[in-house]
Amino acid sequence: MKFTQQGPAGAQLIRRYGADFIVIGDEEIRRSCLVSASTLVRDWAPRNVAELGVEHLAPIFEYAPEVVVLSTGASQAFPRAALRAEFATRRIGLEVMEVGAACRTYNVLVGEERKVIGAILLP
């Protein structure tokens, strides 16, 4: 699906998405990544929620976001309770969604100038 939204000047928005890709600006990404308004971390290691471990959360927590929008692919799948607790102890909101909802929510939060990280799991 393709959509357009105006965000803060220079902010990285997700322009298109599918089950196995997202497009940020003009760049098509086909591997898991972390994205914020000002940063893009390509090749984030986990490919699905089952592979997601505590060791993968460090780059997220470095940015000290208010909220993390976790895209789990074509369908919503929640990470283990221990991983969700890592966010709760740091008082960081965690929203888990399928890819379309996650991309739209991420863009809205960037548009509101919230401190958000999109954690996009791609196979």
Backbone as CSV, one residue per row, in Angstrom:
resi,resn,N_x,N_y,N_z,CA_x,CA_y,CA_z,C_x,C_y,C_z
1,MET,0.840,-1.165,0.000,0.000,0.000,0.000,0.882,1.223,0.000
2,LYS,0.463,2.242,-0.711,1.201,3.501,-0.774,0.360,4.584,-0.115
3,PHE,1.000,5.421,0.668,0.306,6.563,1.231,1.287,7.694,1.421
4,THR,0.763,8.899,1.552,1.609,10.072,1.722,1.108,10.868,2.905
5,GLN,2.030,11.352,3.678,1.700,12.182,4.825,2.811,13.201,4.970
6,GLN,2.451,14.406,5.299,3.452,15.428,5.559,3.831,15.353,7.023
7,GLY,5.111,15.312,7.289,5.585,15.277,8.658,6.519,16.441,8.909
8,PRO,7.146,16.459,10.055,8.123,17.497,10.340,9.227,17.475,9.282
9,ALA,9.762,18.625,8.954,10.789,18.737,7.914,11.944,17.779,8.197
10,GLY,12.294,16.981,7.197,13.408,16.062,7.303,13.124,14.769,8.045
11,ALA,11.920,14.594,8.566,11.594,13.379,9.315,11.486,12.181,8.381
12,GLN,11.939,11.042,8.860,11.857,9.802,8.093,10.484,9.175,8.282
13,LEU,9.713,9.194,7.219,8.380,8.591,7.244,8.371,7.338,6.384
14,ILE,7.490,6.428,6.710,7.331,5.216,5.922,6.334,5.543,4.819
15,ARG,6.792,5.479,3.576,5.988,5.889,2.419,5.135,4.765,1.858
16,ARG,5.649,3.543,1.906,4.910,2.372,1.415,5.307,1.177,2.259
17,TYR,4.474,0.147,2.218,4.785,-1.073,2.951,4.084,-2.252,2.301
18,GLY,4.584,-3.416,2.603,3.984,-4.676,2.194,4.360,-5.717,3.232
19,ALA,3.982,-6.949,3.002,4.248,-8.010,3.973,5.740,-8.227,4.215
20,ASP,6.584,-7.917,3.215,8.015,-8.196,3.353,8.910,-7.000,3.032
21,PHE,8.356,-5.786,3.069,9.179,-4.603,2.805,8.517,-3.354,3.360
22,ILE,9.352,-2.318,3.540,8.857,-0.964,3.780,9.697,-0.032,2.923
23,VAL,9.162,1.148,2.653,9.913,2.171,1.925,9.961,3.414,2.802
24,ILE,11.199,3.841,3.094,11.429,5.061,3.872,12.070,6.048,2.922
25,GLY,11.401,7.164,2.682,11.876,8.092,1.656,11.822,7.371,0.321
26,ASP,12.969,7.236,-0.339,13.052,6.510,-1.605,13.709,5.147,-1.454
27,GLU,14.052,4.758,-0.231,14.788,3.510,-0.004,13.857,2.358,0.363
28,GLU,13.917,1.286,-0.410,13.154,0.072,-0.103,13.987,-0.793,0.835
29,ILE,13.376,-1.193,1.929,14.062,-1.991,2.948,13.359,-3.333,3.051
30,ARG,14.137,-4.411,2.970,13.597,-5.774,2.996,14.175,-6.604,4.136
31,ARG,14.758,-5.927,5.128,15.268,-6.611,6.323,14.772,-5.842,7.541
32,SER,14.682,-6.522,8.645,14.223,-5.864,9.871,15.049,-4.615,10.143
33,CYS,14.385,-3.590,10.683,15.072,-2.316,10.918,14.434,-1.573,12.084
34,LEU,15.142,-0.557,12.532,14.646,0.386,13.526,14.635,1.748,12.865
35,VAL,13.549,2.471,13.025,13.439,3.782,12.391,12.857,4.783,13.387
36,SER,13.440,5.978,13.371,12.887,7.103,14.125,12.837,8.278,13.171
37,ALA,12.364,9.403,13.644,12.268,10.584,12.786,13.632,10.963,12.208
38,SER,14.708,10.685,12.940,16.027,11.129,12.497,17.036,10.006,12.258
39,THR,16.675,8.754,12.535,17.635,7.659,12.479,17.043,6.437,11.793
40,LEU,17.892,5.720,11.063,17.511,4.449,10.466,18.615,3.442,10.745
41,VAL,18.270,2.373,11.455,19.201,1.287,11.726,18.779,0.121,10.835
42,ARG,19.579,-0.134,9.803,19.292,-1.222,8.870,19.814,-2.534,9.457
43,ASP,19.259,-3.623,9.014,19.716,-4.964,9.416,19.641,-5.209,10.913
44,TRP,18.527,-4.855,11.516,18.269,-5.230,12.907,18.127,-6.748,12.905
45,ALA,18.772,-7.449,13.787,18.932,-8.906,13.705,17.648,-9.741,13.695
46,PRO,16.674,-9.526,14.579,15.552,-10.465,14.589,14.694,-10.361,13.322
47,ARG,14.180,-11.503,12.860,13.335,-11.540,11.659,11.867,-11.745,12.000
48,ASN,11.598,-12.199,13.210,10.214,-12.407,13.648,10.173,-12.326,15.166
49,VAL,8.983,-12.321,15.702,8.831,-12.106,17.144,9.419,-13.271,17.941
50,ALA,9.439,-14.482,17.385,10.029,-15.619,18.081,11.534,-15.460,18.250
51,GLU,12.200,-14.787,17.314,13.647,-14.557,17.395,14.005,-13.363,18.275
52,LEU,13.054,-12.540,18.594,13.309,-11.316,19.350,13.737,-11.645,20.777
53,GLY,14.944,-11.185,21.152,15.466,-11.433,22.490,15.850,-10.138,23.183
54,VAL,16.127,-10.218,24.460,16.507,-9.047,25.255,17.715,-8.354,24.632
55,GLU,18.642,-9.132,24.067,19.850,-8.549,23.466,19.536,-7.640,22.275
56,HIS,18.367,-7.799,21.663,17.983,-6.970,20.517,17.379,-5.631,20.939
57,LEU,17.108,-5.474,22.221,16.436,-4.264,22.697,17.395,-3.112,22.981
58,ALA,18.675,-3.405,23.178,19.652,-2.360,23.535,19.644,-1.180,22.570
59,PRO,19.658,-1.404,21.230,19.660,-0.232,20.347,18.374,0.589,20.441
60,ILE,17.292,-0.037,20.810,16.033,0.693,20.998,16.143,1.584,22.234
61,PHE,16.607,1.004,23.332,16.671,1.740,24.590,17.697,2.873,24.550
62,GLU,18.711,2.780,23.684,19.687,3.865,23.545,19.025,5.175,23.143
63,TYR,17.935,5.098,22.389,17.241,6.301,21.924,16.268,6.859,22.961
64,ALA,16.052,6.136,24.045,15.131,6.555,25.104,13.799,7.053,24.539
65,PRO,13.108,6.214,23.759,11.841,6.663,23.172,10.718,6.709,24.207
66,GLU,9.680,7.460,23.874,8.457,7.450,24.681,7.664,6.184,24.395
67,VAL,7.675,5.811,23.117,6.875,4.673,22.670,7.610,3.956,21.546
68,VAL,7.431,2.631,21.510,7.966,1.796,20.446,6.782,1.134,19.752
69,VAL,6.749,1.269,18.438,5.728,0.604,17.632,6.418,-0.605,17.004
70,LEU,6.049,-1.792,17.473,6.645,-3.034,16.995,5.754,-3.656,15.932
71,SER,6.290,-3.748,14.725,5.581,-4.401,13.622,5.998,-5.857,13.587
72,THR,5.021,-6.758,13.676,5.318,-8.192,13.718,4.966,-8.897,12.415
73,GLY,4.876,-8.151,11.328,4.618,-8.769,10.028,3.152,-8.735,9.643
74,ALA,2.739,-9.728,8.878,1.386,-9.755,8.326,0.307,-9.924,9.389
75,SER,0.676,-10.447,10.551,-0.305,-10.582,11.633,0.329,-10.170,12.957
76,GLN,-0.509,-9.782,13.881,-0.044,-9.339,15.188,0.393,-10.553,16.005
77,ALA,1.581,-10.471,16.610,2.090,-11.540,17.478,2.866,-10.870,18.607
78,PHE,2.480,-11.152,19.821,3.101,-10.476,20.963,4.397,-11.148,21.391
79,PRO,5.403,-10.346,21.760,6.639,-10.915,22.298,6.397,-11.509,23.679
80,ARG,7.352,-12.309,24.123,7.261,-12.942,25.446,7.064,-11.884,26.533
81,ALA,6.443,-12.302,27.612,6.158,-11.402,28.734,7.426,-10.756,29.286
82,ALA,8.526,-11.492,29.339,9.781,-10.945,29.863,10.267,-9.773,29.013
83,LEU,10.060,-9.848,27.705,10.457,-8.746,26.827,9.550,-7.548,27.018
84,ARG,8.265,-7.799,27.142,7.327,-6.692,27.382,7.644,-6.012,28.709
85,ALA,8.084,-6.786,29.695,8.427,-6.227,31.003,9.631,-5.297,30.923
86,GLU,10.561,-5.564,30.010,11.722,-4.681,29.823,11.270,-3.259,29.465
87,PHE,10.242,-3.156,28.654,9.710,-1.844,28.281,8.995,-1.203,29.471
88,ALA,8.211,-1.995,30.176,7.445,-1.476,31.312,8.372,-0.939,32.401
89,THR,9.458,-1.648,32.692,10.358,-1.180,33.755,11.041,0.128,33.379
90,ARG,11.159,0.392,32.093,11.777,1.647,31.628,10.729,2.729,31.331
91,ARG,9.474,2.404,31.575,8.365,3.331,31.336,8.303,3.776,29.874
92,ILE,8.503,2.799,28.977,8.419,3.026,27.537,7.196,2.268,27.037
93,GLY,6.316,2.980,26.366,5.136,2.330,25.812,5.528,1.372,24.693
94,LEU,4.863,0.231,24.621,5.097,-0.747,23.561,3.763,-1.056,22.901
95,GLU,3.672,-0.758,21.624,2.476,-1.054,20.838,2.862,-2.103,19.803
96,VAL,2.162,-3.226,19.791,2.461,-4.343,18.899,1.351,-4.432,17.859
97,MET,1.751,-4.410,16.570,0.758,-4.352,15.487,1.243,-5.095,14.261
98,GLU,0.304,-5.400,13.376,0.691,-5.915,12.064,1.303,-4.763,11.278
99,VAL,1.985,-5.077,10.184,2.820,-4.107,9.482,2.066,-2.847,9.039
100,GLY,0.894,-2.975,8.484,0.162,-1.798,8.014,-0.200,-0.847,9.133
101,ALA,-0.778,-1.392,10.190,-1.157,-0.561,11.335,0.074,0.069,11.979
102,ALA,1.163,-0.689,12.063,2.391,-0.173,12.667,2.956,0.996,11.864
103,CYS,2.990,0.863,10.543,3.523,1.938,9.700,2.675,3.199,9.811
104,ARG,1.376,3.041,9.771,0.490,4.206,9.881,0.626,4.869,11.253
105,THR,0.662,4.061,12.309,0.778,4.600,13.663,2.116,5.314,13.854
106,TYR,3.188,4.703,13.378,4.508,5.330,13.453,4.468,6.711,12.791
107,ASN,3.927,6.794,11.574,3.883,8.071,10.858,3.073,9.125,11.611
108,VAL,1.958,8.727,12.179,1.139,9.672,12.947,1.926,10.198,14.142
109,LEU,2.605,9.307,14.856,3.364,9.731,16.039,4.534,10.630,15.663
110,VAL,5.201,10.341,14.545,6.265,11.237,14.070,5.672,12.601,13.734
111,GLY,4.514,12.595,13.074,3.840,13.847,12.733,3.479,14.667,13.951
112,GLU,3.215,13.996,15.061,2.919,14.677,16.326,4.195,15.054,17.080
113,GLU,5.342,14.767,16.454,6.656,15.038,17.032,6.877,14.323,18.356
114,ARG,6.334,13.106,18.442,6.558,12.257,19.601,7.893,11.545,19.432
115,LYS,8.501,11.152,20.505,9.771,10.419,20.464,9.439,8.928,20.309
116,VAL,9.351,8.500,19.050,8.895,7.156,18.720,9.967,6.408,17.922
117,ILE,10.014,5.111,18.139,10.848,4.200,17.342,9.921,3.184,16.702
118,GLY,10.085,2.998,15.402,9.414,1.901,14.711,10.365,0.727,14.676
119,ALA,9.993,-0.366,15.289,10.788,-1.598,15.281,10.083,-2.540,14.308
120,ILE,10.612,-2.628,13.098,9.929,-3.303,12.002,10.572,-4.667,11.769
121,LEU,9.856,-5.732,12.077,10.339,-7.097,11.836,9.925,-7.512,10.424
122,LEU,10.918,-7.848,9.612,10.667,-8.294,8.245,11.347,-9.645,8.019
123,PRO,10.660,-10.566,7.367,11.240,-11.914,7.175,12.469,-11.903,6.287
